[in-house]
Amino acid sequence: MKNIVILGSTGTIGQNTLEVVRRDSKNFCVLGLACHFRRDILFGQIKEFHPKYVYTEKEDSSFEHDFPDITFLYGD
């Protein structure tokens, strides 16, 4: 199994990449997701793929509250 990190997971390319992961989930594990802003989409991706790490530009304590087992990274 290959661990992958999706940069720009809420954009078109990121969403298409996650569709490939859905179809071949036995060969891929989403280790991390990164998103600039579209947090509504990111929320669903976190629930579905259970990454170990998530990056967003701005801190959002509600995400940390909803997903306590995930390490959140912010800013530069």
N, C-alpha and C positions, 0 to 999 in steps of 0.2 A: 504494500500500500504506500502511496506517495502522499506526503503532507504538502499542502499548498496554502499559500496566502494570496488572497484576492485583493489587489489594490483597486480602488474605485468600484467596489462591489455593487453599488447601487446604480451605476451607469449602465449603458447599453452593453458594452463589452463585458463588464463584470457580471451582469445578469445572464448573459449568454454563456459565460464560462461556468456559472453555477448550474445552469441547465445541463451542461455536459457532465458535471459532477453528479447531478441527480440521476442521470441515465447510466452512469458507470460508478456508482457509489462503493462498489467492492474494491475499486482500485485507487480511490482518492479519499483523503481526509482533509477537511477544511480546518487548518490550524489557526488561521487568522483572517479577519476581514478588516478592510480599511475604507472609510467613507468620509467625504468632505462635508456634506450636509444631509441629505435625504434620509433622515432618521426613521421615518415611518417604514420605509423599505428595509432599512438596516435592522429594525426591530424584528421583522418577520424572518430575515435571513439568520439572525442569531438564534431565534427559536427553532428554526429548521435544522441548521448545520452544527450548532453547539461548538463554536470555535473556542479555542483556549485564550486567544487574544483578539481584542477589537480596538481599532484606532478611530477616533473622530477628532476633528480639529478643536472643537470646543467641549469642555467638560459638561457632562450631564449626569447628575447624581441619581436621577430616576433609572437610568440604564444600570448603574451599579446596584441599585436596590433590587431591580427586577432580575438581574443575572449575577448573583453573588459569587459564583464559581469562575467567572471570567475575569481576566486581567485586562483592565481598560487603560489605554494610553492616549494622551492628549497633546495637542500643540506641536511644536517643532520637535 
